[in-house]
């Protein structure tokens, strides 16, 4: 089974052009450049998490940039892809989907009841304007 995985996934290691890999200082500066660019993209993604923007998508984009050069990032991306695939398969399971729909429906009913009680008791009034 390990041979099947190695055939479907590319080999680990640097994807820098051969002439860059052949020169140690050039390859080191290439790696520093890839790291800095990847870091900038990841930091931008982290900033986008609380702000409007596709934060997680940008973070994974930065990880993909790092994965062009660093084995640790390639392993993290492989693990992430495997976990996302497993979660997708689990979410598509009919029993799990049915459970999620039932739980969501129950939650919406509870929220509707609470909103109805609030409106019945206070009317359309902001909470900070209520005087008892």
FENZI-V42167 format. One record per helix or strand. SS is the DSSP state (hx for helix, st for strand). FROM is the first residue (numbers start at 1). TO is the last residue. If there is no record, write none. Layout:
ss = (SS;SS)
from = (FROM;FROM)
to = (TO;TO)
This chain:
ss = (hx;hx;hx;hx;hx;hx;hx)
from = (2;18;24;55;71;94;127)
to = (8;21;50;67;91;122;129)
